[in-house]
């Protein structure tokens, strides 16, 4: 028994002596790979932080991804150092990755769409957007979903693939917005007087900008009314305030000027 134990100890010593350099190399490779992986991740995040145009979430993800790739390559090099064939292992990992990718196809589609949204930035947090059949304020953008808050305070979570694959209207992209409104007056009204009354109401509004100047012109001649197109300009953040408060101000001014605002009517003639 003692001789057998001595043989085992001797065999372990011989293995350690013959593979001592490999163990040393493995430790060095692991330490260097760990340092390089952390350095590269920090560098990627630093690049993202250096510019406001780059999204931190995307580059945080890319930094972590690159870090794990470097560590995986280091592990393969260590195994090769000890004479372990990694070809089969790499093939097995590739097959497992393919199977997982097929199983998570929808999730990966959202991930790719999220990366595109964060990279090209068609909208940012705080913008009002209309896309995927939803309108609201962007609360957050992640790699898989975009969170919106509607005007009636609903929290809507939209998969990124739906947003990326459809038309997106960003109402907050430009700092100055035009607000298109239409007001109707009767055919018997003095159009110049009506336009001056509308201009007075528009320019009196606190959110209407003097430059660009409001645009007012006759738009259509309908069956029972003349439509006047009004386009005042405001800062983007006041768009909806102006959109929903100006009609009342214009109506009150038209009433003061005794300008008729028609309503649809029909004349019926009866014969005996």
TAKA-V730792 format. One record per backbone hydrogen bond with DSSP energy under -1.0 kcal/mol. CO is the residue of the C=O (numbers start at 1). NH is the residue of the N-H. If there is no record, write none. Layout:
CO:NH / CO:NH
//
This chain:
1:5 / 2:6 / 3:7 / 4:8 / 5:9 / 6:10 / 7:11 / 8:12 / 9:13 / 10:14 / 11:15 / 12:16 / 13:17 / 14:18 / 15:19 / 19:23 / 20:24 / 21:25 / 22:26 / 23:27 / 24:28 / 25:29 / 26:30 / 27:31 / 28:32 / 29:33 / 30:34 / 31:35 / 32:36 / 33:37 / 34:38 / 35:39 / 36:40 / 37:41 / 38:42 / 39:43 / 40:44 / 41:45 / 42:46 / 43:47 / 44:48 / 45:49 / 46:50 / 48:51 / 51:54 / 55:59 / 56:60 / 57:61 / 58:62 / 59:63 / 60:64 / 61:65 / 62:66 / 63:67 / 64:68 / 65:69 / 66:70 / 67:71 / 68:72 / 69:73 / 70:74 / 71:75 / 72:76 / 73:77 / 74:78 / 75:79 / 76:80 / 77:81 / 78:82 / 79:84 / 80:83 / 86:90 / 87:91 / 88:92 / 89:93 / 90:94 / 91:95 / 92:96 / 93:97 / 94:98 / 95:99 / 96:100 / 97:101 / 98:102 / 99:103 / 100:104 / 102:105 / 104:108 / 105:109 / 106:110 / 107:111 / 108:112 / 109:113 / 110:114 / 111:115 / 112:116 / 113:117 / 114:118 / 115:119 / 116:120 / 117:121 / 124:127 / 127:138 / 128:171 / 129:136 / 130:169 / 131:134 / 134:131 / 136:129 / 137:149 / 138:126 / 140:147 / 144:160 / 145:142 / 146:158 / 147:139 / 147:140 / 148:156 / 149:137 / 150:153 / 154:150 / 156:148 / 158:146 / 159:162 / 159:163 / 160:164 / 161:165 / 163:166 / 169:130 / 170:173 / 175:236 / 177:234 / 181:230 / 183:228 / 185:226 / 186:189 / 190:194 / 191:195 / 192:196 / 193:197 / 194:198 / 195:199 / 196:200 / 197:201 / 198:202 / 199:203 / 200:204 / 202:205 / 205:208 / 215:231 / 217:229 / 220:227 / 225:222 / 226:185 / 227:219 / 227:220 / 228:183 / 229:217 / 230:181 / 231:215 / 232:179 / 233:209 / 234:177 / 235:238 / 236:239 / 238:242 / 239:243 / 240:244 / 242:246 / 245:249 / 246:250 / 247:251 / 248:252 / 249:253 / 250:254 / 251:255 / 252:256 / 253:257 / 254:259 / 255:258 / 260:186
//
